[in-house]
Amino acid sequence: MVRYSSLLGVALLALAPTRAGADMTATYQRPGAVSTAGVLTIEVASNGDVRAGNDDRGYYLWKNGKGYEVRPGPGGPTVIRTADTAAARAGIRPASEIMHPWLPVDTVSINGRKGTRYFINGVSHNPGAMPLVISRDPSLAMLSAGHRRLAAMQQSNFPGADSSERVSFREVIAQGAPIDLLGSQLVSISTAAIPSTRFRVPAAPVAAALVREHQAAARAATNPAAPTPENMLRGQDRFIKRAVWASDRLWLLTERGTLSSVAPGEINRRTETTPGLAADICVAGAALVILGVDGQMSRLEDRSWHAMQRLDLNGEAVQALSCTDQRVIAVSRNRLVVSAGGRQRTVPSPRRSPVPSYERRPSIPGRPCCWGSRRESGVAASSASIQIQARSVKSPDLAARSTAWDPNLATRTASLPPSA
């Protein structure tokens, strides 16, 4: 589910219906997209009802002042009241929160419409940063009101204190209608009448007690009161540390050190045998190279591992690894180990400014855990800064907003092919 929180008083103000007028249908799509799977459609009725999402993947519905999440299924749609989800999650904070606000940067034109472009403070220079572009065109007032209702409904799913990003997001949305919603651009507007059936709740909502039971079970499964070492190691296997392409396969290394691979057209990942517990992987030429936690490097050739040199890691954990045919560089917290021509040398990492601070939150059900406040030095700090800033504009709630409040986004983005 989407991560948001809001104060109910503010939400209720945003949910007040607009004056009567024509219906409005807005279509958003990413530039260059050829599939309709990523199309976001927002339908706003003259009476204030709103429907947003994709019929194939589910949608959110605002009907008569109440919010619903509709998920498709083989036996028909499943409907969950937003209020029931909020009640079941009372007291839970999102897994990760961005502690920097949205700020205006410049004015741009999107498909013939001008608007103010906003970025999260500090990441506008990142090529992967996703903007909000807000138009104050009066003809889009009904669409703007629809977005405010959706934002308030989504944020109520996680009641609690607001971060700077959430507060500023609401303030930005209140300025007008998004014509670029985190990479999805407004491509068409229609004021044709929308059939009332589009705003009909398609099935009886799931009982509130079942929603509470599901949330409680999910929390117990993902956050046991006394996790065992085995469960902790199993949890580490859910997080990909490194992904590289070699020998026509995608190689994936988990935080635990498990290596697997998958090739185009394969359904399942293949768990690979390694010489020992892996600390990191890289590609030298066209061959996969693995670095063990003991510093031993091995090269994969003809489905067999061949020993290479052993790096003197001095017991430090490897945070990054770079390989070429002539040189290997391993980066730890305090130094670089460079191996070339059969010789090794150690270079202390220069001290640099700490990376931006991001608040770490406990994990919650259905949500991959979070970035934290990391203060590494030297090259490690630069690498961490790039990774954290890239993540900061691709967080679960931002990505969900960009696909029109798609309820299945977390499942789609976090899923990997199952390991064989």
C-alpha positions, 0 to 999 in steps of 0.5 A: 500500500501507499505510504502517507499520513495526514491530519484528518482536519486538514484532510476534511478541508481538502475533501470539500466538493467543488461547485457543480460543472462538467465532468473531467477525465485526465490521462497521464502517461510517461513520455515514450511509453508504448504500453498502456499498462502505465497509463493513469486515468483520473476521473472527476465527477461534477458532484466531487466523486473521484476515480483514479488508477488503472482498471487492470491493476486496481484503482482508488475511489472517492464516493460520497465523501468516503474513500475505497481501494479496489483491487482486481482478483480472479473471483471479482474485485476486493473493496477495502474502506480507506477508513478501515485501513487507517484504523488498522494502521493506527500508531504505525509510522511508514518504513521510511520518510523523506525529511526534505521539502518540495521546493519550486525550481523553475517554470516549464512547459508540458505538452503545451501547458506551463507550470511550476516545477518542484523537486525535493530539496537537494536532489534536483541535480540527480538525473533520476529525480522525479518532479512535480509540475503544477499548473494554475490554469483555471480550466484544470480546477476540477482536476486539481480538486480531485488530486487533493482528495486523492492525496488526503485519502492516501495520506490517511492510510498512515495517520501520524506525524507529518514529515517535511516532504508530506506537508510540502507535498500537500501544499504543492498540490493545493497550488493547482493541478499536476501536469507532470506527476513524478514522471507521468505527464498529462497528455489529454483532458476530456470534459465529456460526461462520465457514466455514473457506474464508473463511480459505483462501489463494485462490491461490498467492502471487506469487514473492518475486523478482517482488515485489522486481522490482516494488518496484525498478521502481516506485522507479526510475520514481518516484525516478530517480537523476538526474531531468531538469527535464522529469521534475521538471515532469511530477511537479509536475503530479501534485499539485493545488494548488487546486480550485474550483467555478465555472460548473458545473465543478470546476477543478483547478490543479496545482503546475506551473500547469496548469489543467484542469476536469471536469463531473459525468458527464464521465469525462476531465478537460479541459486548459484554455488559460490566458493564461500560467502560472498561480500560483493560481485563485479564484472571484469571484461565479460566475466563475473568476479566474486569477492569473498568475505575473507578477501579471496577473489574468484572468476567464473569461467565455463560454469566453474570458479577459478581462484584469483588474488586475495585482497587484504581487507584487514577485517573491514566490510566491503561497501563497493567493488570495481573491476577491470581486466587490469585492476580491482578496487575494493572500498571499505569504510576507511580505505581503498584496497587497489590490486593491479599487476599482482601487487596491492596497495592501500589508500586511506579514504579522504574525509568528506562531508557527510551524506544528507540525513534521512530518518530511519524508521522500523519496517512495516508490513508489505514495505521494503525497509528503509534508507537510514542516516548514513555518515560514511567517509571518502569514496564510500560516502560519495557512493552512499550519497548517490544511492540515497539521493537516487532512492529519495526520489523513488520511495514507495509513496512517491512511486505510488503517486506517480502511477495514480495511487496504484494499490499494487505498486509496492507488490510490482516494484518489490517483486523479483522472480522466485528463486528456483 
